[in-house]
Amino acid sequence: MIPYSHQSIDETDLEAVTNVLRGEWLTQGPHIEEFENSLASYTQAKFAVAFANGTAALHAAAAVAGLGPGDTVITSPLSFVASANCGRYVGASVNFADIDPKTLNLDPGTLPECDGLIAVHFAGLPLDLSRLQFQPRVIIEDAAHALGAITPDGPVGNCAHSHMCVFSFHPVKTITTGEGGAVTTNSEEFAEGLRRFRNHGIVRKPEEGGWFYEVATAGFNMRITDLQAALGTNQLKRADSFVARRNHLAEKYRDLLSGTGLVLPPGAQAGWVHARHLYPVQAPHRREVYDGLRNKGIGAQVHYIPIYRHPLYREGNDPSRFPHTEAAYARLLSLPLFPDMTDEQQRYVGDALISLLK
C-alpha cells in the first residue's frame, strides 16, 4: 500500500536517537532545549516550547493565552478536531467560519467578532493573517501542516501576526519526533507559562533549596522526551529539503493530472512557500474513486470530515451555514505525497487515478 504520507528516517536519525539511549538522560535532558533553540531559530521566533504532541500544544496555547469561559473561539471547520477541541478544553465556546473555496483556508475577510482565533493553515498553505476582517484578542496559528511554509513576513512560526504558533511532529508532518508538538512565540511571559503548563504548573525556587518547588496552577504532564527531541533536531536539518521535495511532487501531480477534470489544490502566491503537507484534489464520485484507489494499493485519504459534522459539535451548526466547506468536503481526496515517494510510485498513482476517472 502506498500511504498518503510517511516519515522519512535515515541513518543520522537512528544515530541521534541511539546516542541518547547510550547517554544519561531519556526524558527531561539537554536535547529538549537544543531542539527548542533550533526550532526558534528555524522559525525566527524568540521562543519555542516543545510538547508531547500537537494537541497538547494547542491546549497549552489556548490556556496560557487566557481563553476560557465566556469567550468565543473561531476556527476553520475543515481541519482535524483538535483545532476546535483546544477551545473546549479551556471552557470557551467554539464556533466556525466558512472556508474560502480558492484556498481551502478560513476566509479572513468574513471572520466574525470573537475573542480567539485558531488560524489553521490547511494542507500547508498559510492563511493570510494580514487580511483579517476582525482582530481578535488572541490569535493562535494552527500550523500543524505548515512547518517550512513562508510568507512575505517570514517563516510560518515567527508570529508576525499572531500571539503563538503551534506545530505538530506526527510522522506524516514536515518533520517527525514520533509524536510531538511545539509552540513558538515572541512573548517571554507566554513562553514561561507554556513551560509551567506542560510540567504540572511547577515553579522551582532554588533559593529555598535545590529540592524546592511550588504548584500555584493546575498544569499537566505534556512533556516531550530527550529521545524525541534528538530526533526532531536532526530532522529539522532536512526540513527545507523535505518541503522542496513535496513541492516538486506537487508540481509533477499538476503535470500528470491537468486536463482530467479534477480540481487541483491551490498553489502559493508569488513570494510565498507552500509546505505541501497534503495534496487534496477534488474528485467527482469521490467514494468510487477512493475505493478504486484503495483496491489498487493506493492509500488515498479524506481530509477532513468537517468538525461541525461530528456529534460533539453538531448542535447549532447546520451544514447549510458552511456552503463552501460542504462543497469541498463532498469531493476532497488526498493523494499520496511524502518526501521518500518515488517517481515510479507517483506515476502509478496518477495512472490509476486517470483510469478510474475514465
C-alpha positions as CSV (number, residue, x, y, z in Angstrom):
1,M,0.0,0.0,0.0
2,I,1.4,3.4,-0.9
3,P,0.4,5.6,2.1
4,Y,-1.0,9.1,1.8
5,S,2.1,10.2,3.8
6,H,5.0,8.6,5.6
7,Q,8.0,9.6,7.8
8,S,11.5,9.9,6.3
9,I,14.1,8.4,8.6
10,D,17.8,8.0,7.7
11,E,20.9,6.7,9.4
12,T,21.7,10.1,11.0
13,D,18.2,10.0,12.7
14,L,18.9,6.5,14.0
15,E,22.3,7.6,15.3
16,A,20.8,10.7,17.0
17,V,18.3,8.5,18.9
18,T,20.8,5.8,19.8
19,N,23.2,8.3,21.2
20,V,20.6,9.4,23.6
21,L,19.9,5.8,24.7
22,R,23.6,5.5,25.4
23,G,23.6,8.7,27.5
24,E,22.4,9.8,30.9
25,W,19.0,11.3,30.1
26,L,15.9,9.8,28.4
27,T,13.3,12.3,29.5
28,Q,14.0,15.9,30.5
29,G,17.6,16.3,29.3
30,P,19.6,18.7,27.3
31,H,18.3,17.7,23.9
32,I,15.0,19.3,24.6
33,E,16.5,22.8,24.9
34,E,18.6,22.1,21.9
35,F,15.6,21.2,19.8
36,E,13.6,24.2,21.1
37,N,16.5,26.6,20.2
38,S,16.8,25.0,16.8
39,L,13.1,25.4,16.1
40,A,13.1,29.0,17.3
41,S,16.0,29.8,15.0
42,Y,14.3,28.0,12.1
43,T,11.0,29.9,12.5
44,Q,12.7,33.2,13.5
45,A,10.7,33.3,16.7
46,K,12.1,34.3,20.1
47,F,11.0,31.2,21.9
48,A,9.9,27.7,21.2
49,V,8.4,25.3,23.8
50,A,8.1,21.6,22.9
51,F,5.2,19.3,23.9
52,A,4.2,15.7,23.9
53,N,2.0,16.2,20.8
54,G,0.4,18.9,18.7
55,T,-3.0,18.6,20.5
56,A,-1.3,19.3,23.9
57,A,0.5,22.3,22.4
58,L,-2.8,23.7,21.2
59,H,-4.4,23.1,24.6
60,A,-1.5,24.8,26.3
61,A,-1.5,27.8,24.0
62,A,-5.3,28.4,24.5
63,A,-4.9,28.2,28.3
64,V,-1.8,30.4,28.5
65,A,-3.4,33.0,26.3
66,G,-6.2,33.3,28.9
67,L,-9.0,32.0,26.8
68,G,-11.8,30.5,28.9
69,P,-15.5,30.5,30.0
70,G,-17.4,33.4,28.4
71,D,-15.0,33.6,25.4
72,T,-15.8,32.6,21.9
73,V,-13.2,30.9,19.8
74,I,-13.5,30.7,16.0
75,T,-11.6,28.2,13.8
76,S,-11.9,26.6,10.4
77,P,-14.4,23.6,10.1
78,L,-12.0,22.0,7.5
79,S,-9.5,20.7,10.0
80,F,-8.8,17.9,12.5
81,V,-11.0,18.2,15.6
82,A,-8.0,19.3,17.8
83,S,-8.3,22.7,16.2
84,A,-11.6,23.2,17.9
85,N,-11.2,21.0,21.0
86,C,-8.4,23.2,22.4
87,G,-11.1,25.9,22.9
88,R,-13.4,23.3,24.6
89,Y,-10.6,22.2,26.9
90,V,-10.4,25.7,28.4
91,G,-14.2,26.2,28.7
92,A,-14.6,28.6,25.8
93,S,-17.5,28.4,23.3
94,V,-16.3,27.2,19.8
95,N,-17.7,28.3,16.5
96,F,-16.7,28.1,12.9
97,A,-16.3,30.4,9.9
98,D,-16.7,29.1,6.3
99,I,-13.7,28.5,4.1
100,D,-12.5,30.4,1.0
101,P,-13.0,27.9,-1.8
102,K,-9.9,29.2,-3.6
103,T,-7.5,28.5,-0.7
104,L,-9.5,26.0,1.4
105,N,-8.5,28.1,4.4
106,L,-10.8,30.0,6.6
107,D,-11.9,33.2,4.7
108,P,-10.1,36.0,6.6
109,G,-12.4,38.6,5.0
110,T,-15.5,37.1,6.7
111,L,-14.2,36.4,10.2
112,P,-16.9,37.4,12.7
113,E,-16.2,39.1,16.0
114,C,-14.6,36.6,18.5
115,D,-12.2,36.5,21.4
116,G,-9.9,34.0,20.0
117,L,-8.9,32.7,16.5
118,I,-7.3,29.3,15.9
119,A,-6.0,30.0,12.4
120,V,-5.5,26.7,10.5
121,H,-3.0,26.6,7.6
122,F,-4.8,23.8,5.7
123,A,-2.6,21.4,3.8
124,G,0.4,23.7,4.4
125,L,-0.8,26.8,2.6
126,P,-0.6,29.7,5.1
127,L,-3.7,31.6,5.9
128,D,-3.1,35.3,5.1
129,L,-3.4,36.8,8.6
130,S,-2.7,40.3,7.3
131,R,-6.2,40.2,5.7
132,L,-8.3,39.5,8.8
133,Q,-11.5,41.5,8.8
134,F,-11.6,41.4,12.6
135,Q,-8.7,41.3,15.1
136,P,-9.4,39.0,18.0
137,R,-7.9,39.4,21.4
138,V,-6.0,36.1,20.9
139,I,-4.6,34.7,17.6
140,I,-3.1,31.2,17.7
141,E,-1.8,29.7,14.4
142,D,-2.5,26.0,14.0
143,A,0.5,25.3,11.8
144,A,0.4,21.6,12.2
145,H,0.6,21.3,8.4
146,A,2.8,24.3,7.7
147,L,6.3,23.9,9.1
148,G,8.6,25.2,6.4
149,A,6.0,27.5,4.8
150,I,7.0,31.1,4.2
151,T,5.0,34.3,3.7
152,P,6.3,37.8,2.8
153,D,6.5,38.4,6.6
154,G,8.9,35.4,7.0
155,P,8.7,31.8,8.1
156,V,5.4,30.5,9.5
157,G,6.1,30.3,13.2
158,N,7.6,33.8,13.6
159,C,4.3,35.0,14.9
160,A,4.3,38.2,12.7
161,H,0.5,38.4,13.0
162,S,-0.2,36.1,16.0
163,H,0.5,35.6,19.6
164,M,1.5,31.9,19.3
165,C,2.0,29.3,16.6
166,V,1.5,25.6,17.1
167,F,3.3,22.8,15.2
168,S,2.8,19.0,15.1
169,F,5.6,16.5,14.6
170,H,3.5,13.4,14.0
171,P,5.1,11.1,11.4
172,V,3.1,12.4,8.5
173,K,4.1,16.1,9.1
174,T,7.1,18.0,7.7
175,I,9.4,16.6,10.3
176,T,8.7,14.0,13.0
177,T,9.6,13.3,16.6
178,G,7.4,10.2,16.6
179,E,4.7,12.1,18.5
180,G,5.4,15.6,19.5
181,G,4.4,19.3,19.1
182,A,5.6,22.8,19.9
183,V,4.5,26.3,20.4
184,T,6.5,29.3,19.1
185,T,6.0,32.8,20.5
186,N,7.7,36.2,20.8
187,S,6.4,36.7,24.4
188,E,8.6,35.7,27.3
189,E,5.5,35.6,29.5
190,F,3.7,33.2,27.3
191,A,6.9,31.0,26.9
192,E,7.3,30.7,30.7
193,G,3.6,30.0,31.1
194,L,3.8,27.2,28.4
195,R,6.8,25.6,30.2
196,R,4.8,25.6,33.5
197,F,1.7,24.3,31.9
198,R,3.4,21.3,30.3
199,N,5.1,20.4,33.7
200,H,2.3,20.2,36.3
201,G,2.3,24.0,36.9
202,I,5.6,23.7,38.8
203,V,7.6,26.8,39.6
204,R,11.1,26.0,41.0
205,K,12.6,28.2,43.7
206,P,16.2,27.1,44.2
207,E,16.8,29.9,46.7
208,E,14.6,27.9,49.1
209,G,16.7,24.8,48.5
210,G,17.6,22.6,45.5
211,W,14.6,20.4,46.0
212,F,12.0,23.2,46.5
213,Y,9.2,24.0,44.1
214,E,5.6,25.3,44.3
215,V,2.5,24.5,42.3
216,A,0.2,27.5,42.0
217,T,-1.8,26.4,39.0
218,A,-3.1,23.1,37.8
219,G,-0.8,22.1,34.9
220,F,-0.5,18.9,33.0
221,N,2.2,16.4,32.2
222,M,2.7,17.3,28.5
223,R,6.4,16.9,28.3
224,I,8.4,15.7,25.3
225,T,11.4,13.3,25.9
226,D,15.1,13.7,25.1
227,L,14.7,10.8,22.6
228,Q,12.1,12.6,20.6
229,A,13.9,16.0,20.8
230,A,17.1,14.5,19.5
231,L,15.2,13.0,16.5
232,G,13.5,16.4,16.0
233,T,16.7,18.4,16.0
234,N,18.2,16.1,13.4
235,Q,15.1,16.1,11.2
236,L,14.9,19.9,11.3
237,K,18.2,20.0,9.5
238,R,16.4,18.4,6.5
239,A,13.1,20.3,6.8
240,D,13.8,22.6,3.8
241,S,14.8,19.6,1.6
242,F,11.6,17.8,2.7
243,V,9.5,20.8,1.8
244,A,11.3,21.2,-1.6
245,R,10.7,17.5,-2.4
246,R,7.0,17.9,-1.5
247,N,6.7,20.9,-3.8
248,H,8.4,19.1,-6.6
249,L,6.0,16.2,-6.3
250,A,3.1,18.6,-6.2
251,E,4.2,20.2,-9.5
252,K,4.6,16.7,-11.0
253,Y,1.0,15.9,-9.9
254,R,-0.1,19.1,-11.6
255,D,1.5,18.0,-14.9
256,L,0.1,14.4,-14.6
257,L,-3.5,15.4,-13.7
258,S,-4.1,18.6,-15.7
259,G,-7.0,18.2,-18.1
260,T,-8.6,15.4,-16.1
261,G,-11.5,17.4,-14.7
262,L,-10.1,17.2,-11.2
263,V,-10.0,20.4,-9.2
264,L,-6.3,20.6,-8.2
265,P,-5.2,22.2,-4.9
266,P,-4.2,25.8,-4.8
267,G,-0.6,26.8,-5.0
268,A,1.1,29.5,-3.1
269,Q,1.1,33.2,-4.1
270,A,4.2,34.7,-5.6
271,G,6.7,35.3,-2.8
272,W,5.2,32.6,-0.6
273,V,6.3,29.0,0.0
274,H,3.7,26.2,0.5
275,A,4.6,23.4,2.9
276,R,2.6,20.9,0.9
277,H,1.6,18.7,3.8
278,L,-1.3,17.3,1.7
279,Y,-2.2,17.1,-1.9
280,P,-6.0,17.3,-1.8
281,V,-7.7,17.1,-5.1
282,Q,-11.5,17.5,-5.6
283,A,-12.8,14.5,-7.5
284,P,-16.3,13.6,-8.8
285,H,-17.8,10.4,-7.4
286,R,-15.4,10.6,-4.6
287,R,-16.4,7.4,-2.8
288,E,-16.0,5.3,-6.0
289,V,-12.6,6.9,-6.7
290,Y,-11.5,6.4,-3.1
291,D,-12.5,2.8,-3.1
292,G,-10.9,2.2,-6.5
293,L,-7.6,3.7,-5.4
294,R,-7.6,1.6,-2.3
295,N,-8.2,-1.5,-4.3
296,K,-5.2,-0.7,-6.3
297,G,-3.0,-0.4,-3.2
298,I,-3.0,3.4,-3.0
299,G,-3.8,4.8,0.4
300,A,-5.8,7.9,-0.6
301,Q,-7.4,9.7,2.4
302,V,-10.1,12.3,3.0
303,H,-9.1,15.5,4.9
304,Y,-11.3,16.3,6.7
305,I,-14.8,15.4,7.8
306,P,-15.9,19.0,8.8
307,I,-15.7,19.4,12.5
308,Y,-19.3,20.6,12.8
309,R,-20.5,17.2,11.4
310,H,-19.1,15.3,14.5
311,P,-21.7,14.7,17.2
312,L,-19.7,16.8,19.7
313,Y,-20.2,20.0,17.5
314,R,-23.4,19.2,15.7
315,E,-25.7,21.2,17.9
316,G,-26.4,24.6,16.4
317,N,-24.1,24.0,13.4
318,D,-26.4,23.3,10.4
319,P,-24.2,22.4,7.5
320,S,-26.0,24.9,5.3
321,R,-24.2,27.6,7.2
322,F,-21.0,26.5,5.6
323,P,-21.7,26.0,1.9
324,H,-18.1,26.3,0.7
325,T,-16.9,23.7,3.3
326,E,-19.7,21.4,2.3
327,A,-19.0,21.7,-1.4
328,A,-15.3,20.9,-0.8
329,Y,-15.9,18.1,1.6
330,A,-18.1,16.3,-0.9
331,R,-15.2,16.0,-3.3
332,L,-11.9,16.2,-1.4
333,L,-9.4,13.4,-1.7
334,S,-5.8,13.5,-0.5
335,L,-3.4,11.7,-2.8
336,P,-0.1,10.2,-1.5
337,L,2.6,12.8,-1.0
338,F,5.7,12.4,1.1
339,P,9.5,13.1,0.6
340,D,10.5,9.5,0.1
341,M,7.8,8.9,-2.5
342,T,9.4,7.7,-5.7
343,D,8.7,9.0,-9.2
344,E,7.5,5.5,-10.1
345,Q,5.1,5.4,-7.2
346,Q,3.7,8.8,-8.2
347,R,3.2,7.8,-11.9
348,Y,1.4,4.7,-10.7
349,V,-0.9,6.9,-8.6
350,G,-1.5,9.2,-11.5
351,D,-2.2,6.5,-14.0
352,A,-4.6,4.7,-11.6
353,L,-6.5,7.9,-10.9
354,I,-6.8,8.8,-14.5
355,S,-8.1,5.3,-15.4
356,L,-10.7,5.5,-12.6
357,L,-11.9,8.9,-13.8
358,K,-12.4,7.5,-17.3
